[in-house]
Amino acid sequence: MKKQGFTLIELMVVIVIMGILAAVAVPKLFAMIAKSKASEAGPAAGSYVHMQDAYFVDQQVIGDWAAIGYKEPASKNFTYNETNSWSAVAQFDVSDCSDGGTWNVKAEKVGTNVKYTASDNCPALTPNFKNIGATN
């Protein structure tokens, strides 16, 4: 005779397995969402660096955003400001990051060149950000 349905024990085992899988998957999902949102900072900072380089070649001085023609990107993920040459502050959960998730690029004139110092408080989300503006 063929058995119909599941026993209570079988259902409980399935529920426990699903709970364990959810406990592992949900944190990873949120981490991947934060990483995808943070990926916006790199290209925005790269644009600033390219525009600053072009301005510096012409004027031989570091320019502010208006002078170089840089406009704050429209974003729901970051608030951009000119406090430290270029800065982006995360508007999403970055609880694993120090200092609330801030990305900075500082430009300074060194001789006849521009030197960029990039820093972020969340290298887990943007591991290559510190290389923005670096010359090889």
N, CA, C and O atoms as a GROMACS GRO file, in nm:
protein
  544
    1MET      N    1   0.082  -0.116   0.000
    1MET     CA    2   0.000   0.000   0.000
    1MET      C    3   0.088   0.125   0.000
    1MET      O    4   0.190   0.129   0.069
    2LYS      N    5   0.050   0.225  -0.078
    2LYS     CA    6   0.126   0.347  -0.095
    2LYS      C    7   0.095   0.445   0.019
    2LYS      O    8  -0.020   0.464   0.057
    3LYS      N    9   0.202   0.507   0.073
    3LYS     CA   10   0.189   0.602   0.182
    3LYS      C   11   0.141   0.737   0.128
    3LYS      O   12   0.191   0.782   0.025
    4GLN      N   13   0.049   0.802   0.194
    4GLN     CA   14  -0.004   0.933   0.156
    4GLN      C   15   0.051   1.040   0.250
    4GLN      O   16   0.046   1.022   0.371
    5GLY      N   17   0.105   1.152   0.195
    5GLY     CA   18   0.148   1.266   0.275
    5GLY      C   19   0.278   1.244   0.350
    5GLY      O   20   0.347   1.144   0.329
    6PHE      N   21   0.310   1.338   0.437
    6PHE     CA   22   0.433   1.336   0.516
    6PHE      C   23   0.399   1.321   0.663
    6PHE      O   24   0.292   1.361   0.708
    7THR      N   25   0.492   1.263   0.737
    7THR     CA   26   0.475   1.256   0.882
    7THR      C   27   0.519   1.388   0.944
    7THR      O   28   0.586   1.469   0.879
    8LEU      N   29   0.483   1.409   1.067
    8LEU     CA   30   0.519   1.532   1.138
    8LEU      C   31   0.671   1.544   1.150
    8LEU      O   32   0.724   1.654   1.138
    9ILE      N   33   0.738   1.437   1.171
    9ILE     CA   34   0.885   1.437   1.184
    9ILE      C   35   0.948   1.481   1.052
    9ILE      O   36   1.040   1.563   1.051
   10GLU      N   37   0.899   1.427   0.941
   10GLU     CA   38   0.954   1.465   0.810
   10GLU      C   39   0.934   1.614   0.783
   10GLU      O   40   1.023   1.680   0.731
   11LEU      N   41   0.818   1.666   0.818
   11LEU     CA   42   0.791   1.808   0.798
   11LEU      C   43   0.882   1.894   0.886
   11LEU      O   44   0.932   1.997   0.841
   12MET      N   45   0.905   1.851   1.009
   12MET     CA   46   0.992   1.927   1.098
   12MET      C   47   1.137   1.928   1.046
   12MET      O   48   1.204   2.030   1.055
   13VAL      N   49   1.183   1.816   0.994
   13VAL     CA   50   1.319   1.809   0.938
   13VAL      C   51   1.332   1.905   0.820
   13VAL      O   52   1.432   1.975   0.808
   14VAL      N   53   1.232   1.909   0.734
   14VAL     CA   54   1.234   2.001   0.619
   14VAL      C   55   1.236   2.146   0.667
   14VAL      O   56   1.310   2.228   0.612
   15ILE      N   57   1.157   2.179   0.767
   15ILE     CA   58   1.153   2.316   0.819
   15ILE      C   59   1.286   2.355   0.882
   15ILE      O   60   1.332   2.467   0.863
   16VAL      N   61   1.349   2.265   0.955
   16VAL     CA   62   1.479   2.293   1.015
   16VAL      C   63   1.584   2.316   0.906
   16VAL      O   64   1.664   2.409   0.916
   17ILE      N   65   1.584   2.234   0.806
   17ILE     CA   66   1.680   2.251   0.695
   17ILE      C   67   1.658   2.384   0.626
   17ILE      O   68   1.755   2.454   0.595
   18MET      N   69   1.535   2.421   0.600
   18MET     CA   70   1.506   2.550   0.536
   18MET      C   71   1.550   2.666   0.625
   18MET      O   72   1.600   2.767   0.574
   19GLY      N   73   1.532   2.654   0.755
   19GLY     CA   74   1.576   2.758   0.848
   19GLY      C   75   1.727   2.776   0.846
   19GLY      O   76   1.776   2.889   0.847
   20ILE      N   77   1.799   2.666   0.844
   20ILE     CA   78   1.946   2.673   0.838
   20ILE      C   79   1.992   2.738   0.708
   20ILE      O   80   2.080   2.823   0.708
   21LEU      N   81   1.931   2.698   0.598
   21LEU     CA   82   1.967   2.758   0.469
   21LEU      C   83   1.938   2.908   0.468
   21LEU      O   84   2.018   2.986   0.416
   22ALA      N   85   1.826   2.949   0.522
   22ALA     CA   86   1.790   3.091   0.528
   22ALA      C   87   1.887   3.168   0.617
   22ALA      O   88   1.925   3.280   0.584
   23ALA      N   89   1.928   3.109   0.728
   23ALA     CA   90   2.021   3.176   0.819
   23ALA      C   91   2.157   3.200   0.753
   23ALA      O   92   2.224   3.298   0.785
   24VAL      N   93   2.196   3.114   0.662
   24VAL     CA   94   2.322   3.131   0.590
   24VAL      C   95   2.305   3.225   0.471
   24VAL      O   96   2.393   3.307   0.446
   25ALA      N   97   2.198   3.215   0.399
   25ALA     CA   98   2.181   3.288   0.274
   25ALA      C   99   2.145   3.436   0.292
   25ALA      O  100   2.193   3.520   0.217
   26VAL      N  101   2.062   3.468   0.390
   26VAL     CA  102   2.014   3.606   0.405
   26VAL      C  103   2.129   3.705   0.432
   26VAL      O  104   2.133   3.808   0.366
   27PRO      N  105   2.221   3.678   0.525
   27PRO     CA  106   2.331   3.773   0.545
   27PRO      C  107   2.417   3.791   0.419
   27PRO      O  108   2.462   3.902   0.389
   28LYS      N  109   2.439   3.684   0.347
   28LYS     CA  110   2.517   3.693   0.222
   28LYS      C  111   2.443   3.777   0.118
   28LYS      O  112   2.506   3.852   0.044
   29LEU      N  113   2.313   3.764   0.113
   29LEU     CA  114   2.233   3.842   0.019
   29LEU      C  115   2.247   3.991   0.050
   29LEU      O  116   2.269   4.071  -0.040
   30PHE      N  117   2.233   4.029   0.178
   30PHE     CA  118   2.245   4.170   0.215
   30PHE      C  119   2.385   4.224   0.189
   30PHE      O  120   2.400   4.339   0.150
   31ALA      N  121   2.487   4.141   0.209
   31ALA     CA  122   2.625   4.183   0.182
   31ALA      C  123   2.644   4.208   0.032
   31ALA      O  124   2.712   4.303  -0.007
   32MET      N  125   2.585   4.124  -0.050
   32MET     CA  126   2.597   4.143  -0.195
   32MET      C  127   2.521   4.267  -0.242
   32MET      O  128   2.566   4.336  -0.333
   33ILE      N  129   2.408   4.297  -0.181
   33ILE     CA  130   2.332   4.417  -0.215
   33ILE      C  131   2.415   4.541  -0.180
   33ILE      O  132   2.423   4.634  -0.261
   34ALA      N  133   2.477   4.543  -0.062
   34ALA     CA  134   2.560   4.657  -0.021
   34ALA      C  135   2.679   4.673  -0.115
   34ALA      O  136   2.715   4.785  -0.150
   35LYS      N  137   2.740   4.563  -0.154
   35LYS     CA  138   2.855   4.569  -0.246
   35LYS      C  139   2.814   4.624  -0.382
   35LYS      O  140   2.888   4.701  -0.442
   36SER      N  141   2.697   4.587  -0.430
   36SER     CA  142   2.652   4.638  -0.560
   36SER      C  143   2.622   4.788  -0.551
   36SER      O  144   2.649   4.861  -0.646
   37LYS      N  145   2.566   4.834  -0.439
   37LYS     CA  146   2.541   4.977  -0.423
   37LYS      C  147   2.672   5.054  -0.413
   37LYS      O  148   2.685   5.162  -0.470
   38ALA      N  149   2.770   5.000  -0.340
   38ALA     CA  150   2.898   5.068  -0.322
   38ALA      C  151   2.978   5.076  -0.451
   38ALA      O  152   3.067   5.160  -0.463
   39SER      N  153   2.949   4.990  -0.548
   39SER     CA  154   3.024   4.991  -0.673
   39SER      C  155   3.008   5.122  -0.750
   39SER      O  156   3.083   5.148  -0.844
   40GLU      N  157   2.910   5.203  -0.713
   40GLU     CA  158   2.889   5.333  -0.777
   40GLU      C  159   3.002   5.432  -0.746
   40GLU      O  160   3.032   5.520  -0.827
   41ALA      N  161   3.065   5.418  -0.629
   41ALA     CA  162   3.166   5.514  -0.584
   41ALA      C  163   3.289   5.518  -0.676
   41ALA      O  164   3.342   5.625  -0.704
   42GLY      N  165   3.334   5.404  -0.721
   42GLY     CA  166   3.455   5.397  -0.804
   42GLY      C  167   3.446   5.477  -0.933
   42GLY      O  168   3.531   5.562  -0.958
   43PRO      N  169   3.345   5.452  -1.016
   43PRO     CA  170   3.332   5.529  -1.140
   43PRO      C  171   3.311   5.679  -1.117
   43PRO      O  172   3.360   5.762  -1.194
   44ALA      N  173   3.237   5.714  -1.011
   44ALA     CA  174   3.215   5.857  -0.981
   44ALA      C  175   3.347   5.923  -0.943
   44ALA      O  176   3.375   6.035  -0.987
   45ALA      N  177   3.427   5.857  -0.862
   45ALA     CA  178   3.559   5.911  -0.825
   45ALA      C  179   3.652   5.914  -0.945
   45ALA      O  180   3.731   6.007  -0.960
   46GLY      N  181   3.644   5.812  -1.030
   46GLY     CA  182   3.726   5.808  -1.151
   46GLY      C  183   3.697   5.925  -1.243
   46GLY      O  184   3.788   5.982  -1.302
   47SER      N  185   3.571   5.961  -1.256
   47SER     CA  186   3.533   6.078  -1.337
   47SER      C  187   3.595   6.205  -1.279
   47SER      O  188   3.647   6.289  -1.353
   48TYR      N  189   3.588   6.219  -1.148
   48TYR     CA  190   3.647   6.335  -1.083
   48TYR      C  191   3.797   6.342  -1.113
   48TYR      O  192   3.848   6.449  -1.148
   49VAL      N  193   3.867   6.229  -1.101
   49VAL     CA  194   4.012   6.226  -1.126
   49VAL      C  195   4.043   6.264  -1.270
   49VAL      O  196   4.134   6.344  -1.294
   50HIS      N  197   3.969   6.210  -1.367
   50HIS     CA  198   3.995   6.242  -1.508
   50HIS      C  199   3.970   6.390  -1.537
   50HIS      O  200   4.047   6.453  -1.610
   51MET      N  201   3.864   6.445  -1.480
   51MET     CA  202   3.833   6.586  -1.503
   51MET      C  203   3.937   6.676  -1.435
   51MET      O  204   3.975   6.780  -1.489
   52GLN      N  205   3.981   6.636  -1.317
   52GLN     CA  206   4.084   6.713  -1.246
   52GLN      C  207   4.216   6.709  -1.324
   52GLN      O  208   4.284   6.811  -1.334
   53ASP      N  209   4.251   6.593  -1.378
   53ASP     CA  210   4.373   6.581  -1.459
   53ASP      C  211   4.368   6.673  -1.580
   53ASP      O  212   4.464   6.744  -1.609
   54ALA      N  213   4.256   6.673  -1.650
   54ALA     CA  214   4.242   6.757  -1.770
   54ALA      C  215   4.252   6.905  -1.733
   54ALA      O  216   4.316   6.982  -1.803
   55TYR      N  217   4.189   6.944  -1.624
   55TYR     CA  218   4.194   7.084  -1.579
   55TYR      C  219   4.336   7.121  -1.539
   55TYR      O  220   4.383   7.230  -1.571
   56PHE      N  221   4.404   7.032  -1.469
   56PHE     CA  222   4.540   7.059  -1.422
   56PHE      C  223   4.636   7.077  -1.539
   56PHE      O  224   4.723   7.165  -1.535
   57VAL      N  225   4.623   6.996  -1.643
   57VAL     CA  226   4.710   7.010  -1.760
   57VAL      C  227   4.696   7.150  -1.820
   57VAL      O  228   4.794   7.209  -1.864
   58ASP      N  229   4.575   7.202  -1.823
   58ASP     CA  230   4.549   7.332  -1.882
   58ASP      C  231   4.586   7.448  -1.789
   58ASP      O  232   4.646   7.546  -1.833
   59GLN      N  233   4.551   7.437  -1.660
   59GLN     CA  234   4.564   7.550  -1.567
   59GLN      C  235   4.682   7.539  -1.470
   59GLN      O  236   4.722   7.640  -1.411
   60GLN      N  237   4.738   7.421  -1.452
   60GLN     CA  238   4.847   7.395  -1.357
   60GLN      C  239   4.809   7.424  -1.211
   60GLN      O  240   4.895   7.454  -1.128
   61VAL      N  241   4.680   7.414  -1.180
   61VAL     CA  242   4.630   7.425  -1.043
   61VAL      C  243   4.520   7.322  -1.022
   61VAL      O  244   4.460   7.273  -1.117
   62ILE      N  245   4.496   7.289  -0.896
   62ILE     CA  246   4.385   7.200  -0.860
   62ILE      C  247   4.258   7.285  -0.862
   62ILE      O  248   4.255   7.392  -0.802
   63GLY      N  249   4.155   7.237  -0.930
   63GLY     CA  250   4.030   7.312  -0.939
   63GLY      C  251   3.921   7.253  -0.852
   63GLY      O  252   3.922   7.134  -0.820
   64ASP      N  253   3.826   7.339  -0.814
   64ASP     CA  254   3.710   7.286  -0.742
   64ASP      C  255   3.615   7.223  -0.844
   64ASP      O  256   3.641   7.225  -0.964
   65TRP      N  257   3.504   7.166  -0.796
   65TRP     CA  258   3.413   7.094  -0.885
   65TRP      C  259   3.361   7.183  -0.996
   65TRP      O  260   3.354   7.140  -1.111
   66ALA      N  261   3.325   7.306  -0.965
   66ALA     CA  262   3.270   7.397  -1.066
   66ALA      C  263   3.375   7.427  -1.172
   66ALA      O  264   3.344   7.430  -1.291
   67ALA      N  265   3.499   7.450  -1.130
   67ALA     CA  266   3.606   7.485  -1.224
   67ALA      C  267   3.636   7.370  -1.321
   67ALA      O  268   3.658   7.393  -1.440
   68ILE      N  269   3.637   7.248  -1.270
   68ILE     CA  270   3.672   7.134  -1.357
   68ILE      C  271   3.551   7.081  -1.433
   68ILE      O  272   3.565   6.999  -1.524
   69GLY      N  273   3.431   7.128  -1.397
   69GLY     CA  274   3.310   7.084  -1.466
   69GLY      C  275   3.249   6.957  -1.410
   69GLY      O  276   3.165   6.894  -1.476
   70TYR      N  277   3.290   6.918  -1.290
   70TYR     CA  278   3.236   6.796  -1.229
   70TYR      C  279   3.102   6.826  -1.163
   70TYR      O  280   3.090   6.924  -1.088
   71LYS      N  281   3.004   6.746  -1.189
   71LYS     CA  282   2.873   6.760  -1.128
   71LYS      C  283   2.845   6.639  -1.041
   71LYS      O  284   2.879   6.526  -1.077
   72GLU      N  285   2.785   6.664  -0.928
   72GLU     CA  286   2.749   6.556  -0.837
   72GLU      C  287   2.656   6.458  -0.907
   72GLU      O  288   2.552   6.498  -0.959
   73PRO      N  289   2.692   6.329  -0.908
   73PRO     CA  290   2.604   6.231  -0.971
   73PRO      C  291   2.469   6.222  -0.901
   73PRO      O  292   2.461   6.234  -0.778
   74ALA      N  293   2.364   6.201  -0.977
   74ALA     CA  294   2.232   6.176  -0.918
   74ALA      C  295   2.236   6.036  -0.858
   74ALA      O  296   2.265   5.938  -0.927
   75SER      N  297   2.208   6.026  -0.729
   75SER     CA  298   2.223   5.898  -0.662
   75SER      C  299   2.129   5.884  -0.544
   75SER      O  300   2.102   5.980  -0.473
   76LYS      N  301   2.080   5.762  -0.525
   76LYS     CA  302   2.005   5.728  -0.404
   76LYS      C  303   2.096   5.657  -0.304
   76LYS      O  304   2.060   5.638  -0.188
   77ASN      N  305   2.215   5.619  -0.350
   77ASN     CA  306   2.306   5.542  -0.266
   77ASN      C  307   2.409   5.626  -0.192
   77ASN      O  308   2.455   5.585  -0.086
   78PHE      N  309   2.445   5.743  -0.245
   78PHE     CA  310   2.550   5.826  -0.186
   78PHE      C  311   2.510   5.972  -0.184
   78PHE      O  312   2.429   6.018  -0.265
   79THR      N  313   2.568   6.045  -0.089
   79THR     CA  314   2.566   6.190  -0.090
   79THR      C  315   2.709   6.231  -0.122
   79THR      O  316   2.802   6.196  -0.049
   80TYR      N  317   2.726   6.305  -0.229
   80TYR     CA  318   2.858   6.349  -0.272
   80TYR      C  319   2.883   6.492  -0.224
   80TYR      O  320   2.792   6.574  -0.223
   81ASN      N  321   3.009   6.520  -0.186
   81ASN     CA  322   3.043   6.657  -0.150
   81ASN      C  323   3.190   6.685  -0.177
   81ASN      O  324   3.270   6.595  -0.203
   82GLU      N  325   3.221   6.811  -0.170
   82GLU     CA  326   3.353   6.861  -0.206
   82GLU      C  327   3.440   6.888  -0.084
   82GLU      O  328   3.541   6.957  -0.095
   83THR      N  329   3.403   6.835   0.030
   83THR     CA  330   3.473   6.864   0.155
   83THR      C  331   3.623   6.834   0.147
   83THR      O  332   3.704   6.916   0.189
   84ASN      N  333   3.658   6.722   0.096
   84ASN     CA  334   3.798   6.679   0.092
   84ASN      C  335   3.836   6.649  -0.053
   84ASN      O  336   3.876   6.537  -0.084
   85SER      N  337   3.823   6.747  -0.140
   85SER     CA  338   3.841   6.732  -0.284
   85SER      C  339   3.723   6.656  -0.345
   85SER      O  340   3.650   6.711  -0.428
   86TRP      N  341   3.704   6.529  -0.305
   86TRP     CA  342   3.590   6.450  -0.352
   86TRP      C  343   3.554   6.356  -0.238
   86TRP      O  344   3.641   6.292  -0.180
   87SER      N  345   3.427   6.347  -0.208
   87SER     CA  346   3.384   6.262  -0.098
   87SER      C  347   3.247   6.205  -0.129
   87SER      O  348   3.162   6.272  -0.188
   88ALA      N  349   3.225   6.081  -0.089
   88ALA     CA  350   3.096   6.016  -0.102
   88ALA      C  351   3.062   5.950   0.030
   88ALA      O  352   3.143   5.875   0.086
   89VAL      N  353   2.942   5.978   0.080
   89VAL     CA  354   2.895   5.919   0.206
   89VAL      C  355   2.779   5.826   0.174
   89VAL      O  356   2.682   5.868   0.110
   90ALA      N  357   2.788   5.703   0.218
   90ALA     CA  358   2.686   5.602   0.189
   90ALA      C  359   2.553   5.639   0.253
   90ALA      O  360   2.547   5.685   0.367
   91GLN      N  361   2.446   5.617   0.178
   91GLN     CA  362   2.309   5.637   0.226
   91GLN      C  363   2.238   5.503   0.239
   91GLN      O  364   2.115   5.496   0.235
   92PHE      N  365   2.315   5.398   0.254
   92PHE     CA  366   2.260   5.264   0.272
   92PHE      C  367   2.332   5.199   0.389
   92PHE      O  368   2.431   5.254   0.438
   93ASP      N  369   2.284   5.086   0.436
   93ASP     CA  370   2.339   5.020   0.554
   93ASP      C  371   2.481   4.971   0.528
   93ASP      O  372   2.504   4.883   0.445
   94VAL      N  373   2.574   5.030   0.600
   94VAL     CA  374   2.714   4.987   0.594
   94VAL      C  375   2.763   4.958   0.737
   94VAL      O  376   2.869   5.003   0.778
   95SER      N  377   2.684   4.882   0.810
   95SER     CA  378   2.712   4.855   0.951
   95SER      C  379   2.846   4.783   0.971
   95SER      O  380   2.902   4.790   1.080
   96ASP      N  381   2.896   4.716   0.869
   96ASP     CA  382   3.025   4.648   0.881
   96ASP      C  383   3.142   4.741   0.853
   96ASP      O  384   3.257   4.698   0.860
   97CYS      N  385   3.114   4.868   0.823
   97CYS     CA  386   3.219   4.963   0.786
   97CYS      C  387   3.243   5.062   0.898
   97CYS      O  388   3.152   5.096   0.974
   98SER      N  389   3.366   5.109   0.908
   98SER     CA  390   3.396   5.213   1.006
   98SER      C  391   3.356   5.349   0.949
   98SER      O  392   3.347   5.365   0.827
   99ASP      N  393   3.333   5.445   1.034
   99ASP     CA  394   3.304   5.584   0.997
   99ASP      C  395   3.183   5.599   0.906
   99ASP      O  396   3.178   5.692   0.826
  100GLY      N  397   3.087   5.511   0.916
  100GLY     CA  398   2.963   5.527   0.842
  100GLY      C  399   2.972   5.509   0.692
  100GLY      O  400   2.877   5.545   0.621
  101GLY      N  401   3.079   5.456   0.642
  101GLY     CA  402   3.090   5.431   0.498
  101GLY      C  403   3.118   5.558   0.418
  101GLY      O  404   3.029   5.608   0.349
  102THR      N  405   3.240   5.610   0.427
  102THR     CA  406   3.279   5.729   0.354
  102THR      C  407   3.395   5.696   0.262
  102THR      O  408   3.490   5.628   0.300
  103TRP      N  409   3.385   5.743   0.139
  103TRP     CA  410   3.490   5.726   0.039
  103TRP      C  411   3.544   5.865   0.005
  103TRP      O  412   3.466   5.957  -0.018
  104ASN      N  413   3.677   5.881   0.001
  104ASN     CA  414   3.739   6.011  -0.025
  104ASN      C  415   3.848   6.000  -0.130
  104ASN      O  416   3.916   5.898  -0.141
  105VAL      N  417   3.863   6.107  -0.208
  105VAL     CA  418   3.977   6.122  -0.298
  105VAL      C  419   4.028   6.264  -0.280
  105VAL      O  420   3.956   6.360  -0.304
  106LYS      N  421   4.152   6.276  -0.237
  106LYS     CA  422   4.214   6.407  -0.217
  106LYS      C  423   4.315   6.430  -0.328
  106LYS      O  424   4.399   6.345  -0.356
  107ALA      N  425   4.306   6.548  -0.391
  107ALA     CA  426   4.398   6.586  -0.497
  107ALA      C  427   4.492   6.694  -0.443
  107ALA      O  428   4.447   6.789  -0.379
  108GLU      N  429   4.620   6.678  -0.469
  108GLU     CA  430   4.715   6.783  -0.431
  108GLU      C  431   4.822   6.796  -0.538
  108GLU      O  432   4.860   6.699  -0.603
  109LYS      N  433   4.868   6.919  -0.554
  109LYS     CA  434   4.972   6.948  -0.653
  109LYS      C  435   5.107   6.910  -0.594
  109LYS      O  436   5.143   6.956  -0.485
  110VAL      N  437   5.181   6.827  -0.666
  110VAL     CA  438   5.315   6.787  -0.626
  110VAL      C  439   5.406   6.816  -0.745
  110VAL      O  440   5.410   6.739  -0.841
  111GLY      N  441   5.479   6.926  -0.738
  111GLY     CA  442   5.564   6.967  -0.849
  111GLY      C  443   5.478   7.003  -0.969
  111GLY      O  444   5.396   7.094  -0.963
  112THR      N  445   5.498   6.931  -1.077
  112THR     CA  446   5.420   6.958  -1.199
  112THR      C  447   5.313   6.851  -1.222
  112THR      O  448   5.264   6.836  -1.334
  113ASN      N  449   5.279   6.779  -1.117
  113ASN     CA  450   5.180   6.671  -1.128
  113ASN      C  451   5.073   6.683  -1.020
  113ASN      O  452   5.086   6.761  -0.926
  114VAL      N  453   4.967   6.604  -1.036
  114VAL     CA  454   4.865   6.592  -0.934
  114VAL      C  455   4.883   6.456  -0.867
  114VAL      O  456   4.896   6.354  -0.935
  115LYS      N  457   4.883   6.456  -0.736
  115LYS     CA  458   4.889   6.332  -0.660
  115LYS      C  459   4.752   6.311  -0.596
  115LYS      O  460   4.697   6.402  -0.535
  116TYR      N  461   4.698   6.191  -0.610
  116TYR     CA  462   4.568   6.157  -0.554
  116TYR      C  463   4.587   6.058  -0.439
  116TYR      O  464   4.664   5.963  -0.449
  117THR      N  465   4.516   6.084  -0.332
  117THR     CA  466   4.514   5.992  -0.219
  117THR      C  467   4.369   5.948  -0.201
  117THR      O  468   4.283   6.028  -0.165
  118ALA      N  469   4.345   5.821  -0.225
  118ALA     CA  470   4.209   5.767  -0.213
  118ALA      C  471   4.201   5.684  -0.086
  118ALA      O  472   4.291   5.606  -0.055
  119SER      N  473   4.092   5.702  -0.013
  119SER     CA  474   4.072   5.623   0.108
  119SER      C  475   3.924   5.590   0.120
  119SER      O  476   3.837   5.664   0.074
  120ASP      N  477   3.899   5.478   0.182
  120ASP     CA  478   3.761   5.440   0.212
  120ASP      C  479   3.758   5.370   0.345
  120ASP      O  480   3.860   5.317   0.391
  121ASN      N  481   3.644   5.370   0.406
  121ASN     CA  482   3.629   5.307   0.536
  121ASN      C  483   3.560   5.172   0.527
  121ASN      O  484   3.512   5.118   0.626
  122CYS      N  485   3.555   5.120   0.406
  122CYS     CA  486   3.490   4.991   0.386
  122CYS      C  487   3.556   4.915   0.271
  122CYS      O  488   3.492   4.893   0.168
  123PRO      N  489   3.681   4.874   0.287
  123PRO     CA  490   3.749   4.803   0.178
  123PRO      C  491   3.684   4.670   0.141
  123PRO      O  492   3.708   4.618   0.032
  124ALA      N  493   3.601   4.615   0.229
  124ALA     CA  494   3.532   4.490   0.194
  124ALA      C  495   3.434   4.513   0.079
  124ALA      O  496   3.410   4.423  -0.001
  125LEU      N  497   3.376   4.634   0.071
  125LEU     CA  498   3.280   4.664  -0.035
  125LEU      C  499   3.348   4.711  -0.163
  125LEU      O  500   3.301   4.680  -0.272
  126THR      N  501   3.458   4.785  -0.150
  126THR     CA  502   3.528   4.839  -0.267
  126THR      C  503   3.678   4.817  -0.251
  126THR      O  504   3.750   4.911  -0.220
  127PRO      N  505   3.725   4.695  -0.270
  127PRO     CA  506   3.865   4.664  -0.240
  127PRO      C  507   3.967   4.738  -0.326
  127PRO      O  508   4.081   4.756  -0.281
  128ASN      N  509   3.933   4.782  -0.446
  128ASN     CA  510   4.029   4.850  -0.532
  128ASN      C  511   4.017   5.002  -0.530
  128ASN      O  512   4.088   5.070  -0.604
  129PHE      N  513   3.931   5.056  -0.446
  129PHE     CA  514   3.908   5.200  -0.444
  129PHE      C  515   4.036   5.278  -0.413
  129PHE      O  516   4.057   5.385  -0.470
  130LYS      N  517   4.120   5.226  -0.325
  130LYS     CA  518   4.241   5.298  -0.285
  130LYS      C  519   4.337   5.321  -0.402
  130LYS      O  520   4.428   5.402  -0.392
  131ASN      N  521   4.318   5.250  -0.512
  131ASN     CA  522   4.405   5.264  -0.629
  131ASN      C  523   4.358   5.373  -0.726
  131ASN      O  524   4.425   5.397  -0.826
  132ILE      N  525   4.244   5.438  -0.699
  132ILE     CA  526   4.195   5.540  -0.790
  132ILE      C  527   4.292   5.657  -0.795
  132ILE      O  528   4.333   5.711  -0.692
  133GLY      N  529   4.329   5.694  -0.915
  133GLY     CA  530   4.422   5.805  -0.934
  133GLY      C  531   4.568   5.766  -0.922
  133GLY      O  532   4.655   5.850  -0.944
  134ALA      N  533   4.596   5.640  -0.889
  134ALA     CA  534   4.736   5.596  -0.877
  134ALA      C  535   4.798   5.583  -1.014
  134ALA      O  536   4.735   5.538  -1.110
  135THR      N  537   4.924   5.624  -1.022
  135THR     CA  538   4.996   5.611  -1.149
  135THR      C  539   5.095   5.497  -1.136
  135THR      O  540   5.157   5.478  -1.031
  136ASN      N  541   5.109   5.423  -1.243
  136ASN     CA  542   5.202   5.309  -1.242
  136ASN      C  543   5.327   5.344  -1.317
  136ASN      O  544   5.418   5.262  -1.328
   0.00000   0.00000   0.00000
